[in-house]
Amino acid sequence: MRPPRRLWRSLTVRLALVYVALFLTSTAAMFGAAYWFGVYRPMLAEAATVQHEAGSLAALDRDSGRAALVRALKLRERSVHRRAFHALSLPDGRVQTANLPSWPDAAISDWQLLDADVSFLGTEQDYTALSVERRLDDGSRLIVGRDVEDIDDRDEIFSVAAAWLILFAAALAIGGSLAMGRAVGRRIDAVSQTARRVMAGSLTERIPLRGTGDDFDELGETLNRMLGRIEEAVEGVRRVSDNIAHELRTPLARLHADLDDLRNSEDEGERQRLAEQASAEAVRLQSIFDALLRIARIESGRHLAGFRTVDLSTLLADAIEFHLPDAEARGQQIEGQIAPGLTLEADPNLLFQAVSNLLDNAIKYGGAGTAIRVTALRTAAGVSIAISDTGPGIAEPYREKVIERFFRLPDTQGEQGTGLGLALVSAIVSLHKGRLHIGDAEPGTRISLVFGGATGD
């Protein structure tokens, strides 16, 4: 059982209390409206009618005399819509004419309900007279009334019904709030329990869905997608950690062996060779750490990107010129089909690094005599850059994996490289809100980069 303080801080309990309050308030409002239209308003209308009648009769007495008033009162008794009542008493208390069985000794200030039951053939008929009083010029009391028994009956019914209605509404509201609180509490507990199991290390846990499509199902779907992304991220970290350990183990072992041999060797030429070999391994390790650090900084948003308007056409031409000697040394050709005047809001250094990595991969893995093509043009989506080659290409199962850190294609294991080039390209493209696509050039590989927000002819 929850402690009292925690219970009152519970959102479910507070929602249940709000539900009870709103339900009772709405019930009271509806009951009040029904009472107003069914009892109070008709009673006020009858009171206004009787007040008007009393005023007219008092004026008749003043203008035409007492005999005219008595005749009017007798004639009024014949009312068929509502039974009419009256009492006319002289200043000394003697009754001049009356059909009211009784009336109060004190004067009626506004209006008052009087019992006006009448016996007829041994049977008592219930009447309630809504009565008003006028003091005539000679001091006589004139009491005039109309039967409102039907309205008074409704008033009694409302009085009795109000008590039962309040009890029934309270029970219904409390029951409904408990049911609602229990339903909401179960859904919240399901989320909490799943979160606790995930915190305990079970990343495969997911929030159970009922398939109703309600708000809780939508929240559960969103949280499940989030948990899926977290699981993928953690798996990616684990995989990267394994890859880092695997990739660093070999160069570190070679570096350790070279330094050990260097320490034991007495031949100057051998010592020179071992020192150069150890230095190359250290450079390779340094390049791996630098690439990992750059990728991590870009993906975490800690890289201070120098975004500005970049002449993309010139940047691509410079990248081609930079890699052309390496391509020619392998008997390869690089052809550029770049639309003039293309500009892009980007970090020029990172963008040049991405294009350079793609050209380096095309040269390194394309094979001798490969034709490499760089195209760039403006499209409806922005600027599209494509680098394709006529080499062996990348098989379909590997096209999504090649952007993972340290992933190497099976037939490229012998080539020099860190396996971080495309991972860095992917991070740079994501930083620029672009899209990277690896496809088939038939033959060869085609890698496309699409960036939005471009301008130019």
matplotlib code that plots the C-alpha trace (Angstrom):
import matplotlib.pyplot as plt

x = [0.0, 1.3, 2.2, -0.4, 2.0, 3.0, -0.7, -1.7, 1.2, 0.0, -1.3, -3.8, -5.3, -5.4, -7.1, -9.6, -10.5, -10.8, -13.1, -15.3, -15.5, -16.3, -19.0, -20.7, -20.5, -22.0, -24.7, -25.5, -25.6, -28.1, -30.2, -30.2, -31.2, -34.1, -35.2, -35.1, -37.2, -39.5, -40.2, -38.7, -39.4, -43.1, -43.5, -42.2, -44.5, -47.6, -46.4, -46.3, -49.8, -51.2, -49.5, -51.0, -54.5, -54.2, -53.2, -56.2, -58.6, -57.4, -57.8, -61.3, -62.2, -60.8, -62.5, -65.9, -66.5, -66.6, -69.6, -67.8, -64.8, -66.9, -68.6, -65.2, -63.9, -67.0, -66.6, -62.9, -63.7, -64.9, -61.4, -60.8, -57.1, -56.0, -58.4, -58.6, -58.6, -59.3, -60.0, -61.4, -61.4, -62.6, -60.3, -62.0, -61.2, -64.6, -64.5, -66.5, -65.9, -63.4, -62.8, -59.4, -59.7, -57.1, -54.5, -51.8, -52.5, -49.3, -49.4, -47.9, -45.0, -44.2, -45.9, -46.5, -47.7, -50.8, -52.5, -55.9, -57.3, -61.0, -63.4, -65.8, -68.3, -66.2, -63.0, -60.2, -58.7, -55.2, -54.5, -51.6, -52.4, -49.7, -51.0, -50.3, -51.8, -53.0, -54.0, -57.1, -57.8, -60.1, -57.6, -59.2, -57.0, -57.3, -55.5, -55.5, -54.1, -53.9, -53.5, -49.9, -50.2, -48.7, -45.7, -45.4, -45.5, -42.7, -40.7, -41.2, -40.2, -37.1, -36.2, -36.5, -34.8, -31.9, -30.8, -30.9, -29.4, -26.4, -25.8, -26.1, -24.0, -21.3, -21.2, -21.1, -18.4, -16.3, -16.7, -15.9, -12.9, -11.6, -12.1, -10.4, -7.6, -7.0, -6.9, -4.5, -2.5, -2.1, -0.8, 1.6, 2.8, 3.5, 5.7, 7.4, 8.1, 9.5, 11.7, 13.0, 13.8, 15.6, 17.6, 18.5, 20.2, 17.5, 17.5, 15.2, 12.2, 9.4, 6.2, 3.1, 0.5, -3.2, -3.8, -6.5, -4.7, -5.3, -2.9, -1.1, -0.6, 0.9, 3.1, 4.1, 4.9, 7.1, 8.9, 9.4, 10.9, 13.2, 14.2, 14.9, 17.2, 18.9, 19.4, 20.8, 23.1, 24.4, 24.9, 26.7, 28.9, 29.6, 30.4, 32.6, 34.4, 35.0, 36.2, 38.5, 40.0, 40.5, 41.9, 44.3, 45.5, 47.4, 49.3, 50.1, 51.4, 53.6, 54.7, 55.6, 57.5, 59.4, 60.5, 61.5, 63.6, 65.0, 66.1, 67.9, 69.3, 73.0, 72.9, 72.7, 70.8, 68.3, 67.8, 67.0, 64.5, 62.8, 62.7, 61.0, 58.6, 57.7, 57.2, 54.8, 52.8, 52.6, 51.5, 48.8, 47.6, 47.6, 45.5, 43.0, 42.7, 42.4, 39.6, 37.7, 38.0, 36.8, 33.8, 32.9, 33.2, 31.1, 28.4, 28.1, 27.9, 31.1, 32.9, 32.9, 31.8, 32.8, 29.7, 29.7, 28.8, 31.1, 31.8, 31.0, 32.0, 35.5, 35.9, 35.1, 37.5, 40.2, 39.5, 39.8, 43.1, 44.4, 43.8, 44.6, 48.3, 47.4, 44.7, 47.1, 49.8, 47.3, 46.3, 42.9, 41.0, 38.9, 36.2, 34.3, 30.9, 30.2, 27.6, 29.2, 28.3, 27.0, 27.2, 26.3, 26.2, 28.8, 32.1, 34.5, 37.2, 34.8, 33.1, 36.5, 37.4, 34.2, 34.8, 38.5, 37.7, 35.2, 37.8, 40.5, 38.3, 37.4, 41.1, 42.2, 39.6, 38.5, 41.4, 43.8, 42.3, 39.1, 37.2, 36.1, 33.4, 32.5, 29.1, 27.4, 24.2, 21.3, 18.0, 14.7, 16.0, 19.2, 22.7, 23.5, 27.1, 27.8, 31.2, 31.1, 33.7, 33.8, 35.5, 34.2, 31.5, 29.9, 27.5, 24.0, 24.3, 27.3, 26.0, 24.6, 27.5, 30.3, 29.5, 30.1, 33.4, 36.2, 34.0, 36.1, 34.8, 36.0, 38.0, 39.7, 41.3, 44.8, 44.5, 45.9, 43.2, 41.5, 38.0, 36.9, 36.6, 33.0, 32.0, 33.6, 31.8, 28.5, 29.1, 29.9, 26.9, 24.6, 26.2, 25.2, 21.6, 22.3, 21.6, 24.1, 23.2, 25.4, 24.2, 25.3, 27.0, 26.6, 29.5, 31.1, 29.9, 28.0, 27.9, 25.5, 25.5, 22.4, 22.4, 19.4, 19.5, 21.7, 21.8, 23.3, 22.7]
y = [0.0, 3.4, 5.8, 8.7, 11.4, 9.5, 8.6, 12.3, 13.0, 10.3, 11.6, 8.8, 9.7, 13.4, 12.6, 10.4, 13.3, 15.7, 13.2, 12.9, 16.7, 17.3, 14.5, 15.8, 19.4, 18.6, 16.5, 19.3, 21.8, 19.6, 19.1, 22.8, 23.6, 21.1, 22.5, 26.1, 25.2, 22.7, 24.4, 27.8, 29.5, 28.4, 29.3, 32.8, 33.1, 32.2, 34.6, 37.4, 36.5, 36.5, 39.8, 41.4, 40.0, 41.4, 44.8, 44.9, 43.8, 46.4, 49.0, 47.8, 48.2, 51.7, 52.8, 50.9, 50.0, 46.9, 45.3, 45.3, 43.7, 40.9, 40.2, 40.0, 37.6, 35.3, 35.4, 34.6, 31.3, 29.9, 29.8, 26.5, 26.8, 27.0, 27.0, 30.5, 31.3, 34.5, 35.9, 39.4, 40.4, 43.7, 45.8, 44.3, 40.8, 39.7, 37.8, 39.3, 36.6, 33.8, 30.3, 29.8, 27.5, 29.4, 32.1, 33.6, 36.3, 38.1, 40.0, 38.3, 40.5, 39.0, 35.7, 32.6, 29.0, 28.2, 24.8, 25.1, 21.6, 21.2, 18.5, 17.3, 14.5, 13.2, 13.2, 15.8, 17.3, 18.7, 22.3, 24.6, 28.3, 30.7, 33.7, 37.4, 40.1, 43.7, 46.2, 48.1, 51.8, 51.1, 48.7, 45.5, 42.6, 41.1, 37.8, 36.4, 33.0, 30.5, 26.7, 25.5, 22.0, 20.5, 22.7, 22.1, 18.3, 18.7, 20.6, 17.7, 15.2, 17.2, 17.4, 13.7, 13.0, 15.3, 13.2, 10.0, 11.6, 12.9, 9.5, 7.7, 10.3, 10.1, 6.3, 6.4, 9.0, 7.2, 3.9, 5.4, 7.2, 4.0, 2.1, 4.9, 5.2, 1.4, 1.3, 4.2, 2.9, -0.5, 1.1, 3.3, 0.4, -1.5, 1.3, 1.6, -2.1, -2.3, 0.7, -1.0, -4.2, -2.1, -0.3, -3.7, -4.5, -6.3, -4.1, -6.5, -5.6, -3.7, -2.1, -4.4, -2.9, -3.6, -2.8, -0.2, 2.6, 4.9, 7.4, 4.8, 2.6, 5.6, 6.4, 2.7, 2.5, 5.7, 4.4, 1.0, 2.6, 4.6, 1.4, -0.2, 2.7, 2.5, -1.3, -0.7, 2.1, -0.1, -3.0, -0.6, 0.5, -3.1, -4.0, -0.9, -1.8, -5.3, -4.0, -1.4, -4.1, -6.4, -3.7, -2.3, -5.7, -6.5, -3.2, -3.0, -6.6, -5.7, -2.5, -4.4, -7.1, -4.5, -2.6, -5.8, -6.9, -3.3, -3.6, -6.9, -6.3, -5.2, -4.8, -1.1, -1.7, -4.0, -1.5, 1.2, -1.0, -2.0, 1.6, 2.7, -0.2, 0.7, 4.3, 3.3, 1.2, 4.2, 6.4, 3.9, 3.8, 7.5, 7.8, 5.3, 7.3, 10.5, 9.1, 7.7, 11.0, 13.0, 10.7, 10.9, 14.7, 15.0, 12.6, 14.1, 17.6, 18.7, 19.5, 23.3, 23.2, 26.3, 26.5, 29.1, 29.4, 27.0, 27.1, 23.4, 23.3, 24.6, 22.3, 19.2, 20.2, 20.7, 17.2, 15.6, 17.4, 16.3, 12.6, 12.6, 11.6, 8.6, 7.5, 7.9, 5.9, 3.0, 3.5, 5.0, 8.0, 10.5, 12.3, 15.3, 16.3, 19.2, 21.9, 25.4, 27.8, 25.3, 26.6, 25.0, 26.0, 23.7, 23.2, 23.2, 21.2, 18.4, 18.4, 18.1, 15.3, 13.3, 13.7, 12.9, 9.7, 8.5, 9.2, 7.5, 4.4, 4.4, 4.6, 2.0, -0.6, 0.0, -1.8, -1.0, 0.7, 1.7, 4.7, 7.0, 9.6, 12.6, 14.3, 17.2, 19.0, 20.9, 19.0, 19.8, 18.3, 20.4, 19.4, 15.8, 14.6, 11.1, 9.3, 6.1, 3.6, 0.6, -1.7, -4.9, -3.0, -3.7, -6.7, -5.8, -7.5, -5.3, -1.9, -0.9, -2.4, -0.6, 2.6, 0.8, 1.5, -0.9, -2.9, -4.3, -6.2, -9.8, -9.3, -6.1, -7.4, -7.2, -3.6, -0.9, 1.1, 1.6, 0.7, 4.2, 6.1, 5.6, 5.9, 9.3, 10.2, 9.1, 11.3, 14.3, 13.9, 13.6, 16.7, 18.6, 17.2, 15.2, 11.7, 9.0, 6.2, 3.3, 1.7, -0.2, 1.5, -1.6, -2.3, -0.9, 1.2, 4.5, 6.6, 9.5, 12.5, 14.7, 18.0, 20.4, 24.2, 24.5, 27.5, 28.2, 27.8]
z = [0.0, -0.9, 2.0, 2.5, 1.3, -1.8, -2.4, -2.6, -4.9, -7.3, -10.6, -10.8, -7.4, -8.3, -11.6, -9.8, -7.4, -10.2, -12.0, -8.9, -8.4, -12.1, -12.1, -8.9, -10.1, -13.5, -11.8, -9.4, -12.3, -14.2, -11.2, -10.4, -14.0, -13.8, -10.5, -11.9, -14.9, -13.2, -9.8, -9.1, -12.3, -12.5, -8.9, -9.6, -12.6, -10.5, -7.7, -10.3, -11.5, -8.0, -7.2, -10.2, -9.3, -5.8, -7.0, -9.5, -6.8, -4.3, -7.0, -7.7, -4.0, -4.0, -7.3, -7.2, -3.6, -1.4, -3.1, -6.4, -4.7, -3.2, -6.5, -8.2, -5.5, -5.9, -9.7, -9.4, -7.5, -10.8, -12.3, -14.0, -14.8, -11.2, -8.2, -6.8, -3.1, -1.1, 2.3, 3.1, 6.8, 8.2, 10.5, 13.6, 12.5, 11.2, 8.0, 5.2, 2.6, 2.3, 0.8, 2.4, 5.4, 7.4, 7.1, 9.3, 11.8, 10.8, 7.6, 4.5, 3.3, -0.1, -0.9, 1.1, 0.6, 2.7, 3.2, 1.5, 1.8, 1.0, 2.1, -0.6, 0.0, 2.9, 0.9, 1.5, -1.5, -1.2, -2.3, -1.7, -2.1, -3.2, -1.4, -1.3, 0.9, 0.3, 3.0, 1.8, 2.5, 5.4, 7.1, 5.8, 4.9, 1.4, 0.9, -2.7, -3.7, -6.5, -6.2, -6.9, -5.5, -8.7, -8.4, -4.7, -5.4, -7.8, -5.2, -2.7, -5.4, -6.1, -2.4, -2.0, -5.3, -4.5, -1.5, -3.5, -6.5, -4.5, -3.0, -6.3, -8.1, -5.4, -5.5, -9.3, -9.4, -6.8, -8.6, -11.9, -10.6, -8.9, -12.2, -14.2, -11.7, -11.7, -15.5, -15.7, -12.9, -14.6, -17.8, -15.9, -13.8, -17.0, -18.3, -14.9, -14.6, -18.2, -17.4, -14.3, -16.2, -18.8, -16.1, -14.7, -18.1, -20.1, -23.2, -25.1, -22.9, -24.5, -23.1, -23.7, -26.1, -26.0, -29.7, -28.9, -30.5, -27.5, -26.0, -23.9, -26.9, -28.8, -25.9, -25.6, -29.3, -29.0, -26.0, -27.6, -30.7, -28.3, -26.5, -29.9, -30.8, -27.4, -27.9, -31.4, -30.0, -27.2, -29.6, -31.9, -29.0, -28.1, -31.7, -32.1, -28.8, -30.1, -33.4, -31.8, -29.6, -32.7, -34.9, -32.3, -31.1, -34.3, -34.8, -31.1, -31.2, -34.2, -32.5, -29.4, -31.4, -33.4, -30.3, -28.6, -31.6, -31.8, -28.2, -28.8, -32.3, -32.7, -36.4, -37.3, -40.6, -38.9, -36.1, -38.7, -40.4, -37.2, -36.0, -39.3, -39.1, -35.5, -36.5, -39.3, -36.9, -34.5, -37.3, -38.2, -34.6, -34.4, -37.6, -36.1, -32.9, -34.8, -37.1, -34.1, -32.2, -35.2, -35.8, -32.1, -32.0, -35.2, -34.0, -30.5, -31.9, -30.2, -33.5, -34.1, -37.7, -39.6, -41.8, -44.5, -48.2, -50.0, -53.8, -54.3, -57.9, -57.1, -54.0, -56.1, -58.8, -56.2, -54.8, -58.2, -58.9, -55.5, -56.2, -59.9, -59.5, -57.4, -59.9, -62.9, -61.0, -61.0, -64.6, -63.6, -64.9, -63.0, -65.0, -63.6, -64.7, -62.3, -62.9, -62.6, -59.8, -57.2, -53.7, -50.4, -46.7, -45.3, -43.5, -46.4, -44.6, -43.5, -47.0, -48.7, -46.2, -47.2, -50.9, -50.5, -48.6, -51.3, -54.1, -52.1, -51.7, -55.4, -56.3, -53.7, -54.2, -57.8, -59.4, -62.2, -65.2, -63.4, -64.6, -61.8, -62.4, -60.2, -60.9, -59.2, -60.1, -58.6, -58.1, -56.6, -53.3, -53.3, -54.5, -55.5, -55.6, -56.9, -57.1, -59.1, -60.3, -62.6, -60.1, -58.5, -56.5, -53.2, -52.8, -51.7, -48.2, -47.3, -48.5, -45.1, -43.1, -44.9, -43.0, -39.7, -37.9, -38.9, -41.3, -44.2, -47.2, -47.3, -50.5, -49.2, -46.1, -47.7, -48.6, -46.3, -44.4, -41.1, -42.0, -40.8, -44.1, -44.9, -41.2, -41.2, -44.5, -42.9, -39.8, -42.0, -44.2, -41.1, -39.6, -42.8, -42.7, -45.9, -47.1, -48.2, -50.5, -51.7, -55.0, -58.0, -60.9, -63.1, -63.0, -59.9, -57.0, -57.0, -53.8, -53.7, -51.3, -51.3, -49.5, -49.1, -49.1, -52.1, -54.4, -57.8, -61.5]

ax = plt.figure().add_subplot(projection="3d")
ax.plot(x, y, z, "-o")
ax.set_aspect("equal")
plt.show()
